[in-house]
Amino acid sequence: MTAADVLGRYLIAREDVPVYDQPNGTRIGEIKKGNSTAEVYSYLVRNGQVWWQFDYTIPGQTPGAYYVMQKDGRFSISAAPGNVLVAPSILPEIDVFPGGSKNILLYGLLGLVALLVLRR
């Protein structure tokens, strides 16, 4: 599993995990053992170390993020938030656009029909 495979999933802390305002920055909190992170938004690599990025933007305010460092055995991975442990070997493949392709085709077809009707 690569770092890109973790995007959009939730990490369950197997130990108390420090939270930082930026990679190698100021410690701003902690995720307690057994608790879930927010959805993994992105990741950065600093000096060969992977840092998971989480969005905590509050509507109407400046966008913000927090970071935790990846270490072997530090997290379990889950497709849903909460205290749900999922072994990486049995993770289901997650469709990036679940059901989206059918809706896109339907709206595209309706748009095409509307254009043909309006051209007459």
All heavy atoms as an XYZ file, in Angstrom:
931
protein
N       0.851     -1.178      0.000
C       0.000      0.000      0.000
C       0.895      1.238      0.000
O       1.820      1.330      0.789
C      -0.897     -0.029      1.243
C      -1.805      1.158      1.355
S      -3.004      1.013      2.694
C      -4.164     -0.086      1.928
N       0.625      2.147     -0.894
C       1.416      3.379     -0.980
C       0.712      4.496     -0.218
O      -0.457      4.371      0.157
C       1.592      3.812     -2.442
O       0.326      4.202     -2.959
C       2.189      2.698     -3.284
N       1.417      5.601     -0.034
C       0.820      6.751      0.646
C      -0.408      7.241     -0.108
O      -1.416      7.620      0.495
C       1.851      7.865      0.790
N      -0.372      7.200     -1.428
C      -1.516      7.648     -2.228
C      -2.752      6.788     -1.989
O      -3.877      7.264     -2.100
C      -1.148      7.649     -3.714
N      -2.564      5.507     -1.625
C      -3.690      4.617     -1.347
C      -4.435      4.996     -0.074
O      -5.556      4.561      0.151
C      -3.216      3.162     -1.219
C      -2.645      2.617     -2.514
O      -3.125      3.014     -3.587
O      -1.699      1.801     -2.432
N      -3.798      5.775      0.783
C      -4.382      6.137      2.074
C      -5.286      7.374      1.960
O      -6.152      7.594      2.804
C      -3.255      6.371      3.117
C      -3.804      6.819      4.457
C      -2.438      5.090      3.285
N      -5.112      8.165      0.918
C      -5.917      9.379      0.755
C      -7.409      9.055      0.777
O      -7.847      8.091      0.165
C      -5.554     10.085     -0.550
C      -4.115     10.566     -0.670
C      -3.910     11.249     -2.013
C      -3.735     11.481      0.462
N      -8.163      9.858      1.513
C      -9.609      9.662      1.607
C     -10.025      8.647      2.658
O     -11.199      8.410      2.849
N      -9.081      8.067      3.348
C      -9.390      7.083      4.395
C      -9.119      7.694      5.767
O      -8.669      8.824      5.875
C      -8.562      5.826      4.190
C      -8.901      5.172      2.848
C      -8.428      3.794      2.794
N      -8.769      3.209      1.492
C      -8.388      2.032      1.136
N      -7.669      1.290      1.938
N      -8.720      1.561     -0.048
N      -9.384      6.934      6.793
C      -9.207      7.386      8.168
C      -8.148      6.513      8.834
O      -8.059      5.324      8.557
C     -10.524      7.276      8.933
C     -11.626      8.082      8.295
C     -12.369      7.555      7.239
C     -11.904      9.364      8.717
C     -13.375      8.299      6.631
C     -12.901     10.115      8.125
C     -13.636      9.576      7.080
O     -14.615     10.314      6.488
N      -7.360      7.105      9.698
C      -6.333      6.377     10.419
C      -6.778      6.206     11.864
O      -7.276      7.141     12.484
C      -5.004      7.137     10.368
C      -4.481      7.455      8.970
C      -3.214      8.289      9.057
C      -4.231      6.184      8.190
N      -6.621      5.009     12.408
C      -6.956      4.721     13.791
C      -5.634      4.611     14.549
O      -4.780      3.791     14.201
C      -7.744      3.400     13.928
C      -8.920      3.334     12.950
C      -8.193      3.181     15.367
C      -9.982      4.370     13.133
N      -5.457      5.445     15.560
C      -4.199      5.476     16.304
C      -4.022      4.212     17.145
O      -4.902      3.846     17.915
C      -4.159      6.710     17.197
N      -2.881      3.558     16.995
C      -2.537      2.385     17.809
C      -1.751      2.805     19.039
O      -1.447      1.982     19.898
C      -1.705      1.410     16.994
C      -2.479      0.704     15.917
C      -1.583     -0.294     15.219
N      -2.350     -1.113     14.298
C      -1.798     -1.947     13.446
N      -0.489     -2.068     13.388
N      -2.557     -2.654     12.638
N      -1.391      4.077     19.096
C      -0.657      4.659     20.220
C      -1.025      6.140     20.250
O      -1.650      6.645     19.321
C       0.855      4.498     20.025
C       1.364      5.167     18.766
C       2.832      4.910     18.474
O       3.237      3.728     18.461
O       3.569      5.893     18.254
N      -0.685      6.845     21.316
C      -0.903      8.287     21.352
C      -0.011      8.931     20.293
O       1.191      8.668     20.250
C      -0.583      8.851     22.733
C      -1.569      8.375     23.798
O      -2.636      7.843     23.431
O      -1.277      8.546     24.995
N      -0.609      9.745     19.423
C       0.110     10.318     18.276
C       0.126     11.845     18.386
O      -0.930     12.466     18.443
C      -0.567      9.906     16.946
C       0.151     10.524     15.760
C      -0.635      8.389     16.818
N       1.315     12.459     18.401
C       1.385     13.923     18.440
C       0.900     14.550     17.139
O       1.108     13.996     16.060
C       2.861     14.216     18.686
C       3.594     12.965     18.374
C       2.624     11.830     18.447
N       0.272     15.703     17.245
C      -0.269     16.445     16.109
C       0.509     17.755     16.000
O       0.766     18.414     17.011
C      -1.771     16.740     16.319
C      -2.324     17.630     15.224
C      -2.556     15.443     16.409
N       0.855     18.141     14.767
C       1.673     19.329     14.531
C       0.970     20.316     13.607
O       0.141     19.934     12.788
C       3.014     18.928     13.908
C       3.834     18.046     14.816
C       3.692     16.663     14.789
C       4.738     18.599     15.718
C       4.430     15.850     15.636
C       5.479     17.789     16.569
C       5.319     16.420     16.522
O       6.042     15.617     17.364
N       1.354     21.598     13.731
C       0.791     22.628     12.860
C       1.393     22.586     11.458
O       0.818     23.106     10.513
C       0.966     24.012     13.476
C       2.429     24.429     13.648
O       3.334     23.562     13.574
O       2.667     25.626     13.882
N       2.544     21.972     11.329
C       3.212     21.755     10.048
C       4.256     20.660     10.255
O       4.623     20.382     11.397
C       3.862     23.033      9.531
C       4.903     23.616     10.462
C       5.427     24.948      9.961
O       5.227     25.311      8.805
N       6.087     25.679     10.811
N       4.722     20.015      9.191
C       5.746     18.984      9.375
C       6.964     19.540     10.124
O       7.452     20.626      9.799
C       6.111     18.585      7.946
C       4.865     18.867      7.172
C       4.313     20.127      7.796
N       7.392     18.829     11.149
C       8.507     19.244     12.008
C       8.260     20.597     12.670
O       9.202     21.291     13.042
C       9.832     19.284     11.226
C      10.228     17.924     10.714
O      10.130     16.933     11.416
N      10.656     17.874      9.464
N       6.980     20.961     12.822
C       6.624     22.257     13.399
C       6.324     22.164     14.890
O       6.867     21.325     15.613
N       5.403     22.999     15.333
C       4.998     23.076     16.728
C       3.935     22.028     17.022
O       2.956     21.898     16.275
C       4.429     24.482     17.034
O       5.416     25.447     16.700
C       4.042     24.614     18.481
N       4.112     21.310     18.117
C       3.116     20.330     18.527
C       1.882     21.071     19.048
O       1.985     21.934     19.911
C       3.698     19.431     19.631
C       2.778     18.319     20.018
C       3.448     17.398     21.001
N       2.474     16.460     21.520
C       2.791     15.361     22.157
N       4.056     15.055     22.368
N       1.855     14.564     22.590
N       0.709     20.722     18.496
C      -0.518     21.431     18.860
C      -1.558     20.522     19.502
O      -2.616     20.995     19.910
C      -1.144     22.149     17.634
C      -1.459     21.146     16.523
C      -0.230     23.254     17.145
C      -2.243     21.727     15.353
N      -1.283     19.242     19.600
C      -2.262     18.335     20.201
C      -1.816     16.899     20.115
O      -0.648     16.603     19.850
N      -2.784     16.011     20.321
C      -2.496     14.583     20.333
C      -3.745     13.809     19.960
O      -4.852     14.182     20.339
C      -2.047     14.198     21.738
C      -1.611     12.772     21.894
C      -1.040     12.526     23.289
O      -1.828     12.470     24.245
O       0.195     12.410     23.392
N      -3.559     12.737     19.213
C      -4.650     11.808     18.933
C      -4.433     10.627     19.868
O      -3.386      9.972     19.824
C      -4.629     11.350     17.462
C      -4.802     12.555     16.530
C      -5.719     10.306     17.211
C      -4.521     12.261     15.080
N      -5.382     10.376     20.732
C      -5.257      9.314     21.729
C      -5.408      7.934     21.094
O      -6.143      7.760     20.118
C      -6.304      9.477     22.835
C      -6.115     10.718     23.675
C      -4.883     10.568     24.514
C      -4.774     11.694     25.520
N      -3.553     11.595     26.291
N      -4.733      6.970     21.661
C      -4.787      5.581     21.203
C      -6.238      5.133     21.063
O      -7.058      5.371     21.957
C      -4.056      4.681     22.203
C      -4.076      3.224     21.828
C      -3.354      2.380     22.864
C      -3.418      0.914     22.470
N      -2.698      0.077     23.435
N      -6.562      4.520     19.924
C      -7.905      4.009     19.667
C      -8.824      4.998     18.985
O      -9.890      4.627     18.510
N      -8.431      6.267     18.907
C      -9.259      7.279     18.253
C      -8.918      7.396     16.778
O      -7.807      7.108     16.353
C      -9.111      8.635     18.932
C      -9.792      8.681     20.267
O     -10.788      8.005     20.481
N      -9.254      9.463     21.180
N      -9.888      7.868     16.023
C      -9.751      8.037     14.584
C      -9.281      9.448     14.261
O      -9.620     10.404     14.955
C     -11.118      7.806     13.940
O     -11.089      8.111     12.575
N      -8.521      9.558     13.170
C      -8.195     10.873     12.635
C      -9.366     11.328     11.769
O     -10.306     10.575     11.539
C      -6.938     10.806     11.741
O      -7.239     10.014     10.578
C      -5.749     10.224     12.484
N      -9.252     12.533     11.257
C     -10.168     12.973     10.211
C      -9.758     12.240      8.928
O      -8.779     11.494      8.912
C     -10.045     14.480     10.027
N     -10.481     12.452      7.863
C     -10.139     11.852      6.576
C      -8.777     12.378      6.116
O      -8.510     13.580      6.202
C     -11.214     12.222      5.560
C     -11.025     11.635      4.200
C     -12.154     12.012      3.260
O     -13.194     12.516      3.712
O     -11.987     11.800      2.053
N      -7.920     11.491      5.645
C      -6.603     11.908      5.153
C      -6.812     12.736      3.889
O      -7.374     12.267      2.905
C      -5.684     10.699      4.858
C      -4.356     11.172      4.272
C      -5.451      9.881      6.119
N      -6.382     13.991      3.955
C      -6.594     14.942      2.869
C      -5.461     14.882      1.846
O      -5.682     14.930      0.655
C      -6.696     16.344      3.469
C      -6.834     17.459      2.488
C      -8.047     17.681      1.847
C      -5.770     18.298      2.192
C      -8.186     18.714      0.933
C      -5.901     19.327      1.288
C      -7.108     19.531      0.659
O      -7.246     20.544     -0.248
N      -4.232     14.791      2.353
C      -3.062     14.764      1.480
C      -1.879     14.249      2.296
O      -2.045     13.866      3.450
C      -2.766     16.177      0.950
O      -1.737     16.139     -0.031
N      -0.715     14.255      1.694
C       0.495     13.904      2.428
C       1.680     14.671      1.861
O       1.648     15.143      0.726
C       0.770     12.400      2.398
C       1.129     11.842      1.052
C       2.464     11.703      0.673
C       0.149     11.445      0.155
C       2.795     11.187     -0.572
C       0.475     10.935     -1.085
C       1.796     10.812     -1.446
O       2.122     10.301     -2.672
N       2.688     14.836      2.683
C       3.925     15.496      2.295
C       5.086     14.584      2.658
O       4.970     13.783      3.583
C       4.099     16.822      3.056
C       3.004     17.863      2.896
C       3.191     18.964      3.917
C       3.042     18.442      1.500
N       6.174     14.751      1.960
C       7.392     14.025      2.323
C       8.457     15.063      2.629
O       8.769     15.905      1.800
C       7.857     13.095      1.180
C       9.149     12.381      1.569
C       6.769     12.092      0.821
N       8.952     15.032      3.871
C      10.013     15.941      4.318
C      11.178     15.102      4.807
O      10.999     14.306      5.731
C       9.538     16.845      5.463
C       8.479     17.830      5.080
C       9.101     19.023      4.337
N       8.185     20.118      4.221
C       7.361     20.305      3.201
N       7.332     19.440      2.223
N       6.569     21.341      3.153
N      12.332     15.271      4.204
C      13.538     14.525      4.589
C      13.285     13.020      4.619
O      13.710     12.328      5.540
C      14.060     15.006      5.947
C      14.419     16.476      5.922
O      14.935     16.976      4.932
N      14.126     17.173      7.001
N      12.536     12.530      3.632
C      12.260     11.105      3.531
C      11.168     10.603      4.463
O      10.858      9.421      4.476
N      10.550     11.482      5.238
C       9.511     11.108      6.209
C       8.137     11.514      5.680
O       7.951     12.651      5.254
C       9.777     11.794      7.553
C       8.750     11.482      8.619
C       8.716     10.014      8.956
O       9.728      9.409      9.276
N       7.539      9.417      8.872
N       7.168     10.591      5.716
C       5.800     10.890      5.279
C       5.035     11.559      6.424
O       5.065     11.098      7.567
C       5.060      9.601      4.848
C       3.589      9.885      4.557
C       5.735      8.990      3.626
N       4.354     12.645      6.081
C       3.479     13.364      7.017
C       2.075     13.360      6.433
O       1.869     13.800      5.300
C       3.950     14.808      7.197
C       5.211     14.945      7.964
C       6.475     14.804      7.486
C       5.323     15.234      9.348
N       7.373     14.989      8.490
C       6.700     15.261      9.660
C       4.402     15.480     10.372
C       7.177     15.526     10.929
C       4.869     15.745     11.639
C       6.234     15.756     11.915
N       1.097     12.864      7.196
C      -0.304     12.876      6.756
C      -0.872     14.261      7.023
O      -0.648     14.845      8.075
C      -1.121     11.831      7.509
C      -0.602     10.441      7.321
C      -0.114      9.613      8.289
C      -0.520      9.702      6.104
N       0.270      8.422      7.742
C       0.041      8.448      6.402
C      -0.844      9.988      4.782
C       0.261      7.475      5.434
C      -0.619      9.022      3.821
C      -0.078      7.785      4.147
N      -1.636     14.777      6.068
C      -2.250     16.099      6.195
C      -3.760     15.945      6.335
O      -4.390     15.184      5.599
C      -1.938     16.958      4.975
C      -2.544     18.347      5.044
C      -2.268     19.161      3.796
O      -2.019     18.618      2.722
N      -2.322     20.459      3.930
N      -4.322     16.703      7.282
C      -5.761     16.689      7.544
C      -6.285     18.114      7.472
O      -5.687     19.038      8.019
C      -6.042     16.097      8.928
C      -5.419     14.746      9.121
C      -4.155     14.618      9.668
C      -6.078     13.602      8.719
C      -3.568     13.374      9.831
C      -5.503     12.352      8.868
C      -4.243     12.234      9.429
N      -7.412     18.286      6.821
C      -8.037     19.597      6.665
C      -8.899     19.897      7.887
O      -9.657     19.043      8.331
C      -8.892     19.591      5.395
C      -9.623     20.896      5.169
O      -9.048     21.955      5.454
O     -10.767     20.849      4.688
N      -8.761     21.103      8.440
C      -9.710     21.514      9.483
C     -10.233     22.911      9.211
O     -10.446     23.707     10.108
C      -9.113     21.394     10.891
C      -8.064     22.416     11.261
C      -8.404     23.682     11.728
C      -6.722     22.104     11.163
C      -7.439     24.598     12.084
C      -5.754     23.014     11.508
C      -6.114     24.260     11.966
O      -5.155     25.179     12.313
N     -10.490     23.192      7.956
C     -10.997     24.495      7.557
C     -12.391     24.714      8.136
O     -13.264     23.864      8.035
C     -11.051     24.602      6.023
O      -9.739     24.383      5.518
C     -11.565     25.961      5.586
N     -12.564     25.870      8.742
C     -13.865     26.273      9.278
C     -14.468     27.243      8.274
O     -13.805     28.204      7.864
C     -13.698     26.943     10.659
C     -13.069     25.938     11.633
C     -15.035     27.468     11.174
C     -12.629     26.536     12.946
N     -15.723     26.996      7.839
C     -16.341     27.875      6.843
C     -16.241     29.349      7.253
O     -16.479     29.703      8.398
C     -17.802     27.414      6.798
C     -17.734     25.976      7.212
C     -16.627     25.917      8.242
N     -15.854     30.189      6.295
C     -15.738     31.614      6.543
C     -14.396     32.028      7.131
O     -14.167     33.213      7.380
N     -13.509     31.066      7.384
C     -12.202     31.391      7.941
C     -11.102     30.909      7.002
O     -11.348     30.174      6.051
C     -12.034     30.747      9.326
C     -13.010     31.308     10.348
C     -12.728     30.769     11.745
O     -11.731     30.124     11.980
N     -13.621     31.067     12.663
N      -9.895     31.317      7.294
C      -8.742     30.915      6.494
C      -8.581     29.403      6.536
O      -8.695     28.807      7.607
C      -7.468     31.590      7.042
O      -7.677     32.996      7.077
C      -6.262     31.270      6.181
N      -8.324     28.762      5.389
C      -8.119     27.311      5.389
C      -6.979     26.905      6.323
O      -6.001     27.627      6.477
C      -7.757     27.007      3.936
C      -8.322     28.141      3.153
C      -8.235     29.333      4.051
N      -7.129     25.747      6.945
C      -6.115     25.263      7.865
C      -5.900     23.772      7.714
O      -6.699     23.073      7.103
N      -4.800     23.306      8.256
C      -4.479     21.884      8.198
C      -3.667     21.518      9.430
O      -3.076     22.382     10.075
C      -3.691     21.558      6.936
N      -3.653     20.234      9.758
C      -2.749     19.730     10.784
C      -2.099     18.470     10.246
O      -2.550     17.898      9.261
C      -3.446     19.507     12.126
C      -4.520     18.443     12.143
C      -4.217     17.126     12.486
C      -5.844     18.749     11.853
C      -5.199     16.149     12.526
C      -6.829     17.782     11.896
C      -6.498     16.483     12.242
O      -7.473     15.516     12.281
N      -1.014     18.052     10.890
C      -0.170     16.985     10.359
C       0.217     15.990     11.441
O       0.387     16.365     12.605
C       1.128     17.575      9.774
C       0.871     18.587      8.698
C       0.600     19.914      9.013
C       0.883     18.217      7.365
C       0.354     20.846      8.013
C       0.636     19.144      6.364
C       0.375     20.461      6.705
O       0.118     21.379      5.712
N       0.359     14.724     11.044
C       0.931     13.697     11.916
C       1.963     12.923     11.107
O       1.826     12.757      9.896
C      -0.126     12.737     12.519
C      -1.107     13.485     13.399
C      -0.856     11.969     11.450
N       2.995     12.471     11.799
C       4.075     11.738     11.138
C       3.725     10.259     11.052
O       3.231      9.673     12.013
C       5.372     11.900     11.927
C       6.572     11.279     11.237
S       8.107     11.241     12.223
C       8.135     12.801     13.019
N       3.983      9.655      9.895
C       3.786      8.225      9.701
C       4.951      7.461     10.319
O       6.105      7.832     10.118
C       3.685      7.889      8.218
C       3.723      6.410      7.894
C       2.582      5.628      8.496
O       1.513      6.142      8.731
N       2.824      4.362      8.759
N       4.630      6.449     11.092
C       5.636      5.522     11.622
C       5.042      4.129     11.525
O       3.832      3.952     11.688
C       5.975      5.830     13.080
C       6.822      7.058     13.269
C       7.268      7.179     14.718
C       8.154      8.380     14.909
N       8.529      8.566     16.315
N       5.884      3.132     11.275
C       5.418      1.749     11.193
C       4.686      1.361     12.470
O       5.165      1.621     13.574
C       6.595      0.789     10.981
C       7.156      0.865      9.568
O       6.461      1.389      8.681
O       8.289      0.389      9.367
N       3.504      0.761     12.307
C       2.737      0.276     13.442
C       1.978      1.335     14.202
O       1.297      1.039     15.173
N       2.047      2.586     13.776
C       1.389      3.684     14.503
C      -0.119      3.723     14.251
O      -0.880      4.147     15.111
C       2.013      5.008     14.087
C       1.420      6.199     14.797
C       2.165      7.462     14.480
N       3.091      7.723     15.565
C       3.866      8.797     15.637
N       3.862      9.684     14.678
N       4.667      8.959     16.666
N      -0.550      3.302     13.056
C      -1.956      3.409     12.681
C      -2.498      2.115     12.082
O      -1.762      1.352     11.478
C      -2.152      4.500     11.613
C      -1.750      5.870     12.031
C      -0.581      6.433     11.560
C      -2.546      6.609     12.880
C      -0.194      7.707     11.923
C      -2.178      7.889     13.263
C      -1.003      8.439     12.781
N      -3.798      1.929     12.239
C      -4.576      0.997     11.431
C      -5.297      1.880     10.434
O      -5.443      3.077     10.641
C      -5.606      0.255     12.280
O      -4.966     -0.573     13.212
N      -5.785      1.312      9.364
C      -6.460      2.103      8.341
C      -7.898      1.640      8.211
O      -8.202      0.463      8.350
C      -5.707      2.013      6.999
C      -6.270      3.010      6.010
C      -5.709      0.618      6.457
C      -5.408      3.185      4.785
N      -8.778      2.595      7.991
C     -10.202      2.310      7.896
C     -10.799      3.120      6.757
O     -10.325      4.206      6.452
C     -10.880      2.696      9.215
O     -12.274      2.563      9.128
N     -11.852      2.605      6.151
C     -12.568      3.340      5.111
C     -13.623      4.250      5.738
O     -14.182      5.088      5.074
C     -13.231      2.376      4.137
N     -13.893      4.064      7.031
C     -14.906      4.860      7.724
C     -14.334      5.366      9.038
O     -13.466      4.735      9.626
C     -16.145      4.010      7.998
N     -14.806      6.525      9.536
C     -14.295      7.045     10.800
C     -14.766      6.194     11.974
O     -15.710      5.428     11.866
C     -14.892      8.445     10.864
C     -16.147      8.353     10.060
C     -15.841      7.362      8.965
N     -14.095      6.359     13.087
C     -14.505      5.664     14.301
C     -13.472      4.664     14.748
O     -12.372      4.604     14.220
N     -13.828      3.857     15.725
C     -12.908      2.884     16.291
C     -13.039      1.549     15.583
O     -13.270      0.525     16.198
C     -13.176      2.725     17.793
C     -12.874      4.008     18.523
O     -11.989      4.750     18.133
N     -13.611      4.284     19.579
N     -12.927      1.563     14.271
C     -13.072      0.358     13.459
C     -11.702     -0.035     12.921
O     -11.089      0.711     12.173
C     -14.031      0.599     12.269
C     -14.180     -0.657     11.445
C     -15.375      1.080     12.774
N     -11.208     -1.188     13.332
C      -9.919     -1.650     12.837
C     -10.141     -2.502     11.595
O     -10.968     -3.405     11.598
C      -9.204     -2.482     13.900
C      -8.828     -1.729     15.173
C      -8.167     -2.673     16.163
C      -7.891     -0.580     14.852
N      -9.418     -2.198     10.541
C      -9.517     -2.952      9.296
C      -8.112     -3.356      8.894
O      -7.240     -2.511      8.743
C     -10.161     -2.102      8.175
C     -10.232     -2.892      6.897
C     -11.539     -1.639      8.588
N      -7.888     -4.638      8.740
C      -6.570     -5.106      8.317
C      -6.327     -4.683      6.879
O      -7.191     -4.869      6.029
C      -6.491     -6.624      8.446
N      -5.154     -4.086      6.574
C      -4.886     -3.632      5.204
C      -5.039     -4.726      4.153
O      -5.409     -4.439      3.038
C      -3.433     -3.149      5.269
C      -3.228     -2.790      6.702
C      -4.088     -3.757      7.492
N      -4.813     -5.982      4.512
C      -4.908     -7.054      3.524
C      -6.348     -7.328      3.087
O      -6.568     -7.948      2.063
C      -4.292     -8.336      4.085
O      -5.000     -8.742      5.235
N      -7.332     -6.870      3.866
C      -8.724     -7.121      3.496
C      -9.480     -5.837      3.168
O     -10.690     -5.831      3.107
C      -9.475     -7.900      4.596
C      -9.490     -7.128      5.911
C      -8.897     -9.282      4.773
C     -10.429     -7.703      6.947
N      -8.757     -4.735      2.948
C      -9.425     -3.478      2.615
C     -10.100     -3.592      1.256
O      -9.492     -4.063      0.297
C      -8.424     -2.323      2.570
C      -7.980     -1.783      3.908
C      -6.875     -0.752      3.684
C      -9.121     -1.156      4.654
N     -11.346     -3.149      1.163
C     -12.002     -3.170     -0.145
C     -11.465     -2.050     -1.016
O     -10.988     -1.040     -0.511
C     -13.470     -2.900      0.210
C     -13.397     -2.084      1.461
C     -12.192     -2.604      2.208
N     -11.527     -2.236     -2.324
C     -11.170     -1.148     -3.217
C     -12.274     -0.105     -3.121
O     -13.457     -0.442     -3.087
C     -11.040     -1.640     -4.646
C      -9.808     -2.474     -4.866
C      -9.556     -2.723     -6.337
O     -10.114     -2.004     -7.179
O      -8.803     -3.641     -6.620
N     -11.886      1.148     -3.041
C     -12.863      2.224     -2.900
C     -12.955      2.960     -4.224
O     -11.960      3.462     -4.732
C     -12.461      3.189     -1.767
C     -12.488      2.431     -0.445
C     -13.386      4.381     -1.722
C     -12.032      3.233      0.731
N     -14.152      3.014     -4.786
C     -14.396      3.734     -6.027
C     -14.242      5.220     -5.746
O     -14.862      5.748     -4.832
C     -15.813      3.420     -6.509
C     -16.106      4.004     -7.881
O     -15.239      4.691     -8.448
O     -17.209      3.772     -8.380
N     -13.407      5.907     -6.498
C     -13.164      7.323     -6.266
C     -14.421      8.144     -6.497
O     -14.676      9.118     -5.802
C     -12.017      7.819     -7.178
C     -11.789      9.299     -6.994
C     -10.738      7.058     -6.884
N     -15.251      7.743     -7.438
C     -16.510      8.429     -7.708
C     -17.647      7.414     -7.627
O     -18.203      7.013     -8.639
C     -16.498      9.080     -9.104
C     -15.429     10.090     -9.274
C     -14.283      9.788     -9.988
C     -15.541     11.343     -8.709
C     -13.283     10.723    -10.146
C     -14.543     12.283     -8.864
C     -13.409     11.977     -9.581
N     -18.019      6.994     -6.396
C     -19.056      5.962     -6.296
C     -20.370      6.402     -6.932
O     -20.926      7.417     -6.579
C     -19.211      5.745     -4.792
C     -18.486      6.844     -4.128
C     -17.571      7.482     -5.125
N     -20.822      5.647     -7.899
C     -22.082      5.935     -8.581
C     -22.029      7.162     -9.476
O     -22.991      7.499    -10.135
N     -20.921      7.847     -9.485
C     -20.814      9.096    -10.234
C     -20.858      8.905    -11.728
O     -21.402      9.722    -12.440
N     -20.304      7.822    -12.231
C     -20.246      7.633    -13.676
C     -21.640      7.499    -14.270
O     -21.911      8.000    -15.341
C     -19.389      6.426    -14.022
O     -19.917      5.264    -13.422
N     -22.554      6.842    -13.562
C     -23.925      6.702    -14.065
C     -24.614      8.065    -14.096
O     -25.306      8.392    -15.052
C     -24.710      5.735    -13.189
C     -24.221      4.308    -13.282
C     -24.969      3.411    -12.345
C     -24.364      2.011    -12.345
N     -24.941      1.154    -11.349
N     -24.433      8.863    -13.030
C     -25.064     10.181    -12.984
C     -24.500     11.104    -14.056
O     -25.228     11.860    -14.679
C     -24.882     10.816    -11.610
C     -25.703     10.120    -10.550
O     -26.681      9.455    -10.862
N     -25.313     10.260     -9.299
N     -23.216     11.044    -14.280
C     -22.590     11.890    -15.291
C     -23.131     11.546    -16.671
O     -23.459     12.427    -17.462
C     -21.058     11.757    -15.238
C     -20.525     12.402    -13.962
C     -20.401     12.380    -16.460
C     -19.061     12.140    -13.687
N     -23.263     10.262    -16.969
C     -23.813      9.853    -18.262
C     -25.255     10.307    -18.418
O     -25.654     10.784    -19.483
C     -23.710      8.339    -18.428
C     -22.303      7.774    -18.622
C     -22.359      6.252    -18.632
C     -21.696      8.292    -19.905
N     -26.046     10.171    -17.363
C     -27.441     10.586    -17.417
C     -27.549     12.083    -17.664
O     -28.287     12.526    -18.545
C     -28.164     10.205    -16.116
C     -29.613     10.672    -16.004
C     -30.468     10.032    -17.084
C     -30.169     10.356    -14.640
N     -26.787     12.893    -16.897
C     -26.841     14.346    -17.071
C     -26.279     14.763    -18.431
O     -26.779     15.694    -19.052
C     -26.098     15.055    -15.942
C     -26.800     14.930    -14.610
C     -26.126     14.468    -13.492
C     -28.141     15.260    -14.474
C     -26.766     14.341    -12.267
C     -28.795     15.129    -13.260
C     -28.107     14.671    -12.165
O     -28.738     14.554    -10.958
N     -25.271     14.069    -18.900
C     -24.724     14.363    -20.223
C     -25.741     14.096    -21.309
O     -25.912     14.888    -22.240
N     -26.454     12.969    -21.189
C     -27.480     12.615    -22.163
C     -28.628     13.620    -22.125
O     -29.098     14.074    -23.174
C     -28.008     11.202    -21.891
C     -29.068     10.675    -22.848
C     -28.531     10.631    -24.273
C     -29.541      9.305    -22.423
N     -29.061     14.004    -20.931
C     -30.131     15.003    -20.810
C     -29.700     16.342    -21.391
O     -30.482     17.029    -22.045
C     -30.544     15.161    -19.346
C     -31.299     13.990    -18.736
C     -31.526     14.214    -17.245
C     -32.626     13.765    -19.440
N     -28.441     16.730    -21.166
C     -27.925     17.978    -21.728
C     -27.904     17.946    -23.243
O     -28.257     18.921    -23.908
N     -27.507     16.810    -23.808
C     -27.470     16.656    -25.257
C     -28.877     16.758    -25.843
O     -29.099     17.448    -26.845
C     -26.826     15.316    -25.630
C     -26.724     14.995    -27.114
C     -25.891     16.050    -27.837
C     -26.146     13.616    -27.329
N     -29.833     16.095    -25.206
C     -31.226     16.162    -25.672
C     -31.734     17.595    -25.596
O     -32.380     18.086    -26.522
C     -32.122     15.199    -24.851
C     -33.597     15.438    -25.142
C     -31.747     13.749    -25.131
N     -31.420     18.304    -24.495
C     -31.861     19.700    -24.358
C     -31.263     20.572    -25.454
O     -31.952     21.423    -26.018
C     -31.457     20.215    -22.983
N     -29.994     20.365    -25.781
C     -29.373     21.132    -26.867
C     -30.041     20.861    -28.210
O     -30.265     21.790    -28.991
C     -27.876     20.816    -26.954
C     -26.986     21.418    -25.885
C     -25.572     20.858    -26.003
C     -26.965     22.937    -26.016
N     -30.339     19.588    -28.484
C     -30.995     19.254    -29.742
C     -32.385     19.860    -29.838
O     -32.789     20.343    -30.891
C     -31.051     17.737    -29.914
C     -29.696     17.044    -30.115
C     -29.883     15.528    -30.094
C     -29.045     17.494    -31.398
N     -33.121     19.861    -28.740
C     -34.473     20.438    -28.732
C     -34.418     21.940    -28.892
O     -35.195     22.525    -29.628
C     -35.225     20.044    -27.426
C     -36.507     20.829    -27.283
C     -35.493     18.544    -27.411
N     -33.467     22.608    -28.224
C     -33.370     24.055    -28.287
C     -32.878     24.560    -29.646
O     -33.150     25.687    -30.023
C     -32.454     24.584    -27.182
C     -32.996     24.414    -25.767
C     -31.959     24.829    -24.754
C     -34.267     25.240    -25.577
N     -32.155     23.736    -30.387
C     -31.638     24.141    -31.689
C     -32.734     24.186    -32.728
O     -32.599     24.814    -33.777
C     -30.530     23.187    -32.152
C     -29.262     23.375    -31.368
C     -28.197     22.544    -31.948
N     -27.218     23.459    -32.526
C     -26.175     23.097    -33.209
N     -25.985     21.826    -33.456
N     -25.322     23.964    -33.656
N     -33.843     23.514    -32.504
C     -34.925     23.449    -33.494
C     -35.674     24.707    -33.556
O     -36.036     25.566    -33.245
C     -35.873     22.314    -33.162
C     -35.255     20.987    -33.454
C     -36.225     19.913    -33.194
N     -35.651     18.644    -33.608
C     -36.308     17.544    -33.692
N     -37.585     17.515    -33.404
N     -35.734     16.447    -34.061
